[in-house]
Amino acid sequence: MVNIVLHEPEMPANTGNIGRTCVATGSVLHLIEPLGFKINDKMLKRAGLDYWDHLDMEIHESLDDFLEKYGDRKLFLATTHGGVCYADVLYEAGCFILFGKETAGLP
């Protein structure tokens, strides 16, 4: 199982689609606030379809809050500026893949 982390996601449809993928793969979805939408947003539910109720999800108040809880775990940063392709990485069970917000990436 892999943990997917979205830092300040802005687009509910993207988050819903990622949530649906997390359900299908048995992954945990971590959302770091502030969110650009409400969790009950109809676009989020539409993208997540009937799977949203089955999603294992944690919400964190800030990046610092997330790192305080999970900062000692294996963490991969998903970025367009990385030197290693995501497909060339060996992901260990329990690791975290952190994605930045759609318009700004990671801080």
N, C-alpha and C positions, 0 to 999 in steps of 0.2 A: 504494500500500500504506500502510495505517495501522497504528500500533502501539497495542495495547490494554494498559493497565497496571492491574493489580489490587493495591492496597495492602492487605496483610494479609488476604486473603480468608479467610472463615470457613466457607463452605458449599461442600462439594465438588460438589454438583449444579450450583450456579450457575457455578462455575469450569469444570466439564465442558461445560456448554452454551455458555459464552462461548468455550471452546477450540474447540468444533465450528464455531462461527460464524467464528472466526479462520481455520480451515482452509478453509472455504468461500469466504472473501473474500481469502485470501492475506495475511492480517495476521499480525503477530508478537504473541504473548502474553507479557507480562512479569509475573512474579509477584514481589511484594516480601514477604519473610519478616518475621515469623513467619507461617506458614500455619496455619489452623485444622484441618488434615487432613494426611495423608501423600499424596504424589504417587501412590502405588500404591493409594489408597483405592478400594474397589469402587464407591462411589457416584460418584466422579469418573470412573472408567472407564465406568460405565454411562451417565452423562450425555454423555460424549464419544463413546460408541459405538465404532465401528471407526476413527474418525478420529484418535484420540489419538496413534497412532504417526506420523501425518503432520503433527502440529502443530509449528510453528516456535516454540520457547519459550525464554525466558531467565528464570533465577531470580536475584534480587538479595537480598543479605543484609539490606539495610535501605533506607529511603527515601534516606538520605544516599549510600549506595552507588550507587543508581540515578541520583540527581541528579549525582553525580560523573562518571558515564559519559555521561549523556544530557542534562544540565541546560542545554546550549547549544542544544538543539533546540526546535522549536515544540511547546509543551505546552498542552493544554486540560484544565482541571479539570472533571470532571463532578460537579455538585452540585445539590441541590434549592434552593439559595439564590442561584443565579446570575441575572444580569440579562438574559442572552441565551439563547434557546432553542437546544438542540443542533441542531435542524433548520435554523436560520438561519445556521449557520456554514459557511464554505467550508474544508473540510479539505484541506490540502496533502499531497501524497505524502511519506511519511516522518514525518509528525507523530505525536504521542503523545496519547492520551486517557487520563487518569488517573482511576480510580474508587477511592473509599475503601472501607474494610471495611463490610460490610452493616449492622452494629449501631452504628457510630460515625462513619462518613464519613471525611473526610480530616483529618489533624492540623492 
